[in-house]
Amino acid sequence: MSYAGKNSAALQAVVVGAGIVGAATALNLQRKGFDVTIIEAESPGEGASSGNAGITASCAIVPVPVPGILKKFPFMLLDSMGPLSIDFLHVARNTKWFIDYLRHGRASEVNRIASELIKLTDGSIDEHLRLARDTGGESWVTARDYLYIYPKRRDFEEEAFAWDIRRRHGIEYEEVNATELREMEPDLAPGFSFAIRLPKHGFSLDPAKLVKGLVETFQKQGGRLLQAKAQGFEFGEMGAHTLVTDTGSIPFDRLVIATGAWSATLTRQLGVKVPLMSERGYHVQFANPGIRQNHPLMVTSGKYVATPMTNGLRLAGIVEFKPMNAPSDPKLPSRLKRHARLLFPNAKLNDCETWMGHRPSLPDSLPVIGVVPDHPNVILAFGHQHIGLSTGPRTGRFVAKLAAGEAINQDLSAFRVNRF
Ligand SMILES: Cc1cc2nc3c(=O)[nH]c(=O)nc-3n(C[C@H](O)[C@H](O)[C@H](O)COP(=O)(O)OP(=O)(O)OC[C@H]3O[C@@H](n4cnc5c(N)ncnc54)[C@H](O)[C@@H]3O)c2cc1C
């Protein structure tokens, strides 16, 4: 589908959802001359984009399901410090999704998925810095090496499959020995004696403030932000042309649906069925922990990330498969609290807040980015699973190009809307 030849300067674009994907899309559309309105049910940057680990993870191209994952599930579930929690009734009600998810974990599929995800993750920190330059988001994102830390070198060797994929996709990394690691992170528990250092990475010092800062600048530049819940559409000969919200209807020339884990209800009304699932995740953030932490850390033994944010040390992780609207489980952030003690034995951990949010996930671990067949003015942009902060700015740039009918120098067909 192409919009080429139309003058985008006069066009009204509506973006539903003000997470990182919606905010990046809105700014990019504005920079192309569209007259843009964001519709957000809550306030900007309060969905998954607020509580994540904040890593701009160019390296995150290997999906969660990999060969052998099924055998590890029972151990993960029995481990009281493990990264996985499953509501079996929820799994039984969504068997097809889970079978599909696991089916994509075979080696050939993981390699294919990595080759697609790198189109979005490559150069993530530079993409963020470019997006945030001269906006209110600028001070909330920074370049920094990312460390994967391991108890022993052999724990790294056990992940050879994933590191081989990263290496083959051009991701640079180097080994860090115990002495070097101690110099880099003096307050880290002595149980970690090996690390991998990834240059050309970065992190957000406060992901919610990053998104809010982007949206504030969008508004200062003439963009409109309306607090409303998108509910449906009005249709004409050319498909959907008006968005219906709980506060009124808004006609559009282009509509972008960037509503993260909540997107399926809207797309269904456009005839697009997407098997979208929330992979619920948690964080615990400790104010004034009183430790030195120079790098964001992927703690491979617990499969969580520890990030030195402005408001303290944030540990984020856990995959919980449970209905979206179920209350959060207090046992899960408690696991992260116990991990914090093991990671930084001298940290002060009494002052903390906890959070639960929804990773928008599709069974093939790829997002949906593209124009809706039969509704040529509607573009979908969601399903960025564990890496939406990293990939939001590139997605926003691609979506704005799609909206303007410009060519994209990447084949995005793997992200197509009607692939399920
Ligand atoms: C624990 C955890 C750690 C993570 N760590 C990282 C990380 O380190 N790096 C990384 O890259 N990614 C990470 N992620 C993933 C990342 O947070 C998500 O992929 C990303 O935030 C998704 O962004 P989004 O804009 O698509 O969705 P969201 O941020 O969820 O935004 C969607 C918005 O749409 C709004 N909305 C929904 N329905 C409607 C409606 N009908 N009308 C109007 N508005 C609506 C919502 O209110 C919300 O504001 C992590 C996620 C979790 C849970």
The ligand as an SDF file (V2000), in Angstrom:
LIG
                    3D

 53 58  0  0  0  0  0  0  0  0999 V2000
    9.2500   -5.7470   33.4330 C   0  0  0  0  0  0  0  0  0  0  0  0
    9.4960   -5.2390   32.0310 C   0  0  0  0  0  0  0  0  0  0  0  0
   10.7850   -4.8970   31.6520 C   0  0  0  0  0  0  0  0  0  0  0  0
   11.0290   -4.4290   30.3560 C   0  0  0  0  0  0  0  0  0  0  0  0
   12.3020   -4.0280   30.0250 N   0  0  0  0  0  0  0  0  0  0  0  0
   12.5370   -3.5320   28.7800 C   0  0  0  0  0  0  0  0  0  0  0  0
   13.8210   -3.0340   28.4430 C   0  0  0  0  0  0  0  0  0  0  0  0
   14.7490   -2.9760   29.2560 O   0  0  0  0  0  0  0  0  0  0  0  0
   14.0430   -2.6200   27.1640 N   0  0  0  0  0  0  0  0  0  0  0  0
   13.0470   -2.6510   26.2320 C   0  0  0  0  0  0  0  0  0  0  0  0
   13.3150   -2.3130   25.0830 O   0  0  0  0  0  0  0  0  0  0  0  0
   11.8010   -3.0610   26.5420 N   0  0  0  0  0  0  0  0  0  0  0  0
   11.5130   -3.4890   27.7910 C   0  0  0  0  0  0  0  0  0  0  0  0
   10.2640   -3.9150   28.1240 N   0  0  0  0  0  0  0  0  0  0  0  0
    9.2020   -3.9270   27.0840 C   0  0  0  0  0  0  0  0  0  0  0  0
    8.6470   -2.5380   26.8310 C   0  0  0  0  0  0  0  0  0  0  0  0
    8.3380   -1.9200   28.0560 O   0  0  0  0  0  0  0  0  0  0  0  0
    7.3750   -2.6280   25.9720 C   0  0  0  0  0  0  0  0  0  0  0  0
    7.5980   -3.4420   24.8340 O   0  0  0  0  0  0  0  0  0  0  0  0
    6.9910   -1.2390   25.4740 C   0  0  0  0  0  0  0  0  0  0  0  0
    6.8990   -0.3450   26.5600 O   0  0  0  0  0  0  0  0  0  0  0  0
    5.6740   -1.2700   24.7110 C   0  0  0  0  0  0  0  0  0  0  0  0
    5.3980    0.0550   24.3530 O   0  0  0  0  0  0  0  0  0  0  0  0
    4.0210    0.4550   23.6980 P   0  0  0  0  0  0  0  0  0  0  0  0
    4.0960    1.9100   23.3990 O   0  0  0  0  0  0  0  0  0  0  0  0
    3.7200   -0.4930   22.5820 O   0  0  0  0  0  0  0  0  0  0  0  0
    2.9220    0.1350   24.8250 O   0  0  0  0  0  0  0  0  0  0  0  0
    2.5470    0.8940   26.1780 P   0  0  0  0  0  0  0  0  0  0  0  0
    3.7100    1.5890   26.7620 O   0  0  0  0  0  0  0  0  0  0  0  0
    1.8460   -0.0970   27.0380 O   0  0  0  0  0  0  0  0  0  0  0  0
    1.5450    2.0310   25.7040 O   0  0  0  0  0  0  0  0  0  0  0  0
    0.2580    1.7490   25.2200 C   0  0  0  0  0  0  0  0  0  0  0  0
   -0.6210    2.9360   25.5830 C   0  0  0  0  0  0  0  0  0  0  0  0
   -1.8760    2.7870   24.9620 O   0  0  0  0  0  0  0  0  0  0  0  0
   -2.8700    3.2780   25.8460 C   0  0  0  0  0  0  0  0  0  0  0  0
   -4.1530    2.6960   25.4420 N   0  0  0  0  0  0  0  0  0  0  0  0
   -4.5100    1.3880   25.4830 C   0  0  0  0  0  0  0  0  0  0  0  0
   -5.7410    1.2140   24.9900 N   0  0  0  0  0  0  0  0  0  0  0  0
   -6.1830    2.4530   24.6420 C   0  0  0  0  0  0  0  0  0  0  0  0
   -7.3910    2.9280   24.0670 C   0  0  0  0  0  0  0  0  0  0  0  0
   -8.4020    2.0910   23.7400 N   0  0  0  0  0  0  0  0  0  0  0  0
   -7.5290    4.2670   23.8460 N   0  0  0  0  0  0  0  0  0  0  0  0
   -6.5210    5.1250   24.1480 C   0  0  0  0  0  0  0  0  0  0  0  0
   -5.3580    4.7250   24.6990 N   0  0  0  0  0  0  0  0  0  0  0  0
   -5.1830    3.4020   24.9370 C   0  0  0  0  0  0  0  0  0  0  0  0
   -2.3860    2.8260   27.2090 C   0  0  0  0  0  0  0  0  0  0  0  0
   -2.9790    3.5990   28.2450 O   0  0  0  0  0  0  0  0  0  0  0  0
   -0.8840    3.0360   27.0780 C   0  0  0  0  0  0  0  0  0  0  0  0
   -0.4870    4.3190   27.5240 O   0  0  0  0  0  0  0  0  0  0  0  0
    9.9690   -4.3590   29.4160 C   0  0  0  0  0  0  0  0  0  0  0  0
    8.6670   -4.6730   29.8240 C   0  0  0  0  0  0  0  0  0  0  0  0
    8.4220   -5.1030   31.1110 C   0  0  0  0  0  0  0  0  0  0  0  0
    7.0140   -5.4020   31.5240 C   0  0  0  0  0  0  0  0  0  0  0  0
  1  2  1  0
  2  3  1  0
  2 52  2  0
  3  4  2  0
  4  5  1  0
  4 50  1  0
  5  6  2  0
  6  7  1  0
  6 13  1  0
  7  8  2  0
  7  9  1  0
  9 10  1  0
 10 11  2  0
 10 12  1  0
 12 13  2  0
 13 14  1  0
 14 15  1  0
 14 50  1  0
 15 16  1  0
 16 17  1  0
 16 18  1  0
 18 19  1  0
 18 20  1  0
 20 21  1  0
 20 22  1  0
 22 23  1  0
 23 24  1  0
 24 25  2  0
 24 26  1  0
 24 27  1  0
 27 28  1  0
 28 29  2  0
 28 30  1  0
 28 31  1  0
 31 32  1  0
 32 33  1  0
 33 34  1  0
 33 48  1  0
 34 35  1  0
 35 36  1  0
 35 46  1  0
 36 37  1  0
 36 45  1  0
 37 38  2  0
 38 39  1  0
 39 40  1  0
 39 45  2  0
 40 41  1  0
 40 42  2  0
 42 43  1  0
 43 44  2  0
 44 45  1  0
 46 47  1  0
 46 48  1  0
 48 49  1  0
 50 51  2  0
 51 52  1  0
 52 53  1  0
M  END
$$$$
